[in-house]
Amino acid sequence: MNKQRLIVDNETTPKLHTYIKLRHDAGRDRWVMLAPERILTPDPIAVEVLQLCDGERTIGNIASELAQNYNASIEVIEKDIIVMLQDLSDKGYLTS
């Protein structure tokens, strides 16, 4: 099977692969991404983005929501989200 690379853009509807879990580690009071044989600790902004990656919202929708919440430029937020999610996609953590 030839797996194609997911190219993330503002119309992508990202979600975590089924084998990736975003969980709050209450003992350490931090969020973690649990992957096979890996634990990642995303920063608070990444956690907020990842919580919105439900396979329903587009990157544009996510950026718009965050721009409203933070009174920030949608263009800057969208660019940052695309870079972050493309990196996660390239590592096999995201699907669409």
DRENDO-1510 file (C-alpha; in Angstrom, 1 decimal, always signed):
<recs>
REC; n; res; u; v; w
REC; 1; MET; +0.0; +0.0; +0.0 .
REC; 2; ASN; +1.4; +3.4; -1.0 .
REC; 3; LYS; +0.5; +5.9; +1.7 .
REC; 4; GLN; +0.1; +9.5; +0.4 .
REC; 5; ARG; +1.3; +12.5; +2.4 .
REC; 6; LEU; -1.5; +14.6; +3.8 .
REC; 7; ILE; -1.0; +18.2; +2.8 .
REC; 8; VAL; -2.5; +20.5; +5.4 .
REC; 9; ASP; -4.2; +23.7; +4.2 .
REC; 10; ASN; -7.1; +25.9; +5.4 .
REC; 11; GLU; -9.7; +23.4; +4.1 .
REC; 12; THR; -8.2; +20.3; +5.8 .
REC; 13; THR; -10.4; +18.7; +8.5 .
REC; 14; PRO; -7.7; +17.3; +10.8 .
REC; 15; LYS; -8.1; +14.8; +13.5 .
REC; 16; LEU; -5.7; +12.6; +15.6 .
REC; 17; HIS; -5.2; +9.1; +14.3 .
REC; 18; THR; -7.2; +6.5; +16.3 .
REC; 19; TYR; -4.0; +5.3; +17.9 .
REC; 20; ILE; -3.1; +8.7; +19.2 .
REC; 21; LYS; -4.7; +9.9; +22.4 .
REC; 22; LEU; -4.7; +13.4; +23.9 .
REC; 23; ARG; -5.0; +13.1; +27.7 .
REC; 24; HIS; -4.6; +15.3; +30.7 .
REC; 25; ASP; -2.0; +13.8; +33.1 .
REC; 26; ALA; -3.6; +14.9; +36.4 .
REC; 27; GLY; -0.6; +13.7; +38.5 .
REC; 28; ARG; +1.8; +16.0; +36.6 .
REC; 29; ASP; -0.9; +18.6; +35.7 .
REC; 30; ARG; -0.1; +18.6; +32.0 .
REC; 31; TRP; -1.5; +17.4; +28.7 .
REC; 32; VAL; +0.2; +14.5; +26.9 .
REC; 33; MET; -0.2; +12.9; +23.5 .
REC; 34; LEU; +0.0; +9.2; +23.9 .
REC; 35; ALA; +1.3; +7.4; +20.8 .
REC; 36; PRO; +2.7; +3.9; +20.4 .
REC; 37; GLU; +5.9; +3.8; +22.4 .
REC; 38; ARG; +5.9; +7.6; +22.6 .
REC; 39; ILE; +4.6; +10.3; +24.9 .
REC; 40; LEU; +4.6; +13.9; +23.6 .
REC; 41; THR; +4.0; +16.9; +25.8 .
REC; 42; PRO; +2.4; +19.7; +23.6 .
REC; 43; ASP; +2.5; +23.2; +24.9 .
REC; 44; PRO; -0.8; +24.8; +26.0 .
REC; 45; ILE; -1.5; +26.5; +22.7 .
REC; 46; ALA; -0.9; +23.2; +20.8 .
REC; 47; VAL; -3.3; +21.5; +23.2 .
REC; 48; GLU; -6.0; +24.1; +22.4 .
REC; 49; VAL; -5.5; +23.5; +18.7 .
REC; 50; LEU; -5.5; +19.7; +19.0 .
REC; 51; GLN; -8.7; +19.8; +21.1 .
REC; 52; LEU; -10.4; +21.5; +18.1 .
REC; 53; CYS; -9.1; +18.9; +15.6 .
REC; 54; ASP; -12.2; +16.7; +15.5 .
REC; 55; GLY; -12.4; +15.8; +11.8 .
REC; 56; GLU; -15.3; +18.2; +11.4 .
REC; 57; ARG; -13.8; +21.6; +11.6 .
REC; 58; THR; -11.5; +22.9; +8.9 .
REC; 59; ILE; -8.2; +24.6; +9.7 .
REC; 60; GLY; -10.0; +27.8; +8.6 .
REC; 61; ASN; -12.7; +27.2; +11.2 .
REC; 62; ILE; -10.2; +26.5; +13.9 .
REC; 63; ALA; -8.2; +29.6; +13.1 .
REC; 64; SER; -11.3; +31.7; +13.1 .
REC; 65; GLU; -12.4; +30.4; +16.5 .
REC; 66; LEU; -9.0; +31.0; +18.0 .
REC; 67; ALA; -8.7; +34.5; +16.4 .
REC; 68; GLN; -12.0; +35.4; +18.1 .
REC; 69; ASN; -11.0; +33.9; +21.5 .
REC; 70; TYR; -7.6; +35.7; +21.4 .
REC; 71; ASN; -8.5; +38.8; +19.4 .
REC; 72; ALA; -5.7; +38.0; +17.1 .
REC; 73; SER; -5.1; +38.0; +13.3 .
REC; 74; ILE; -6.7; +35.0; +11.7 .
REC; 75; GLU; -4.0; +35.0; +9.0 .
REC; 76; VAL; -1.2; +34.6; +11.5 .
REC; 77; ILE; -3.0; +32.0; +13.5 .
REC; 78; GLU; -3.9; +30.0; +10.4 .
REC; 79; LYS; -0.3; +30.0; +9.2 .
REC; 80; ASP; +1.0; +28.8; +12.6 .
REC; 81; ILE; -1.7; +26.1; +12.8 .
REC; 82; ILE; -0.9; +24.8; +9.3 .
REC; 83; VAL; +2.9; +24.6; +10.1 .
REC; 84; MET; +2.2; +22.8; +13.4 .
REC; 85; LEU; -0.3; +20.4; +12.0 .
REC; 86; GLN; +1.7; +19.6; +8.9 .
REC; 87; ASP; +4.6; +18.6; +11.1 .
REC; 88; LEU; +2.3; +16.3; +13.2 .
REC; 89; SER; +0.9; +14.9; +10.0 .
REC; 90; ASP; +4.3; +14.2; +8.5 .
REC; 91; LYS; +5.1; +12.3; +11.7 .
REC; 92; GLY; +2.0; +10.2; +11.3 .
REC; 93; TYR; -0.1; +11.6; +14.2 .
REC; 94; LEU; -2.8; +13.3; +12.1 .
REC; 95; THR; -5.3; +12.3; +9.5 .
REC; 96; SER; -8.1; +14.0; +7.7 .
</recs>
